[in-house]
Amino acid sequence: MVTTQASFSRDNLTENPERIRELSRQVSEMGEWFHNIDLNGVLTAPNHFLGDFPNVKWKSIAPALPLDLGGASVLDIGCNGGFHSIALKKRGAGRVLGLDVDDRYLQQARFAAQVLGLEIEFAKCSVYDVDSISGQFDYVLFMGVFYHLRYPLYALDKVIKKVKGCLVFQTMVRGALTSPDLRDDYHFWNTEVFARPDFPCMYFIEKKYAGDPTNWWIPNHGAMEAMLRSAGLEIRAHPEQETWICAPTQVTKEDGRYILDHELAGTL
Ligand SMILES: C[S@@+](CC[C@H](N)C(=O)[O-])C[C@H]1O[C@@H](n2cnc3c(N)ncnc32)[C@H](O)[C@@H]1O
């Protein structure tokens, strides 16, 4: 049974150890959490292998976003336990919609939002079906999902259609951590350029990385920035090694159609 949010307000909790025990029990009943969220004093993943995750990363990313989101709409793709949806709602976002494919994570996210008394929608939806969500959002978060996909650029080109103002993009990055200064074109027989360690590339993981068989493609820094630009985004900020804040500037062609639609039609 999920207890009502009112009974978990911070005052109630600090005054009532029984409530803390009950909340802790409910948190652990929901399985292992990937997001460590502070539920009024009860932490959902205090022993996370990456530390206080994702707060450790969010501390670097958060200053790059407005403190007051003034009712802006937010779409959080691959929302997991809802950490980022919650963080943006607390900054004054209006509609916040979190999507994920994993029922356990969605259950955790709904529970966390309820305990914190925040009105956030969570829905089961794959990034590949994001077109089924109507309209565009002022902020789209696409964090920690890209490298879990077999078709990452296809997904990114889809995600872009949902971005009205700003895309917060995060991926695992391996290899060179700088972007090369490349010419627009190279002769067919120039093969040396590919030997540069910073040449844009993605590492394909056939089996597992970090014990996870869903880590498919891991870009280096140059590849990630090149893909973001190639998708029609302008990079506005790079607050930490794995995160880019982008705005859609050239996501459609002269005829107003998106890159994805041109590519699928063979007209790009
Ligand atoms: C590494 S976690 C990242 C969670 C969160 N966005 C963050 O940055 O901390 C990846 C999340 O993406 C979700 N995911 C994986 N494949 C997905 C897909 N095709 N569509 C939507 N979410 C997906 C997983 O269920 C998981 O919650």
The ligand as a Gaussian input file, in Angstrom:
#p B3LYP/6-31G(d) Opt

LIG

0 1
 C       21.468000       4.892000     -17.134000
 S       19.769000       5.142000     -16.821000
 C       19.698000       6.913000     -16.908000
 C       18.602000       7.466000     -16.073000
 C       18.504000       8.984000     -15.994000
 N       18.059000       9.575000     -17.217000
 C       19.807000       9.573000     -15.559000
 O       20.438000      10.317000     -16.322000
 O       20.215000       9.316000     -14.425000
 C       19.003000       4.668000     -18.364000
 C       17.505000       4.704000     -18.325000
 O       17.026000       4.628000     -19.649000
 C       15.938000       3.733000     -19.688000
 N       15.825000       3.240000     -21.069000
 C       16.528000       2.262000     -21.673000
 N       16.118000       2.091000     -22.938000
 C       15.134000       2.996000     -23.138000
 C       14.288000       3.312000     -24.236000
 N       14.385000       2.646000     -25.405000
 N       13.394000       4.294000     -24.098000
 C       13.280000       4.968000     -22.929000
 N       14.043000       4.708000     -21.846000
 C       14.954000       3.735000     -21.946000
 C       16.284000       2.679000     -18.659000
 O       15.141000       1.943000     -18.236000
 C       16.887000       3.537000     -17.567000
 O       15.931000       3.998000     -16.676000

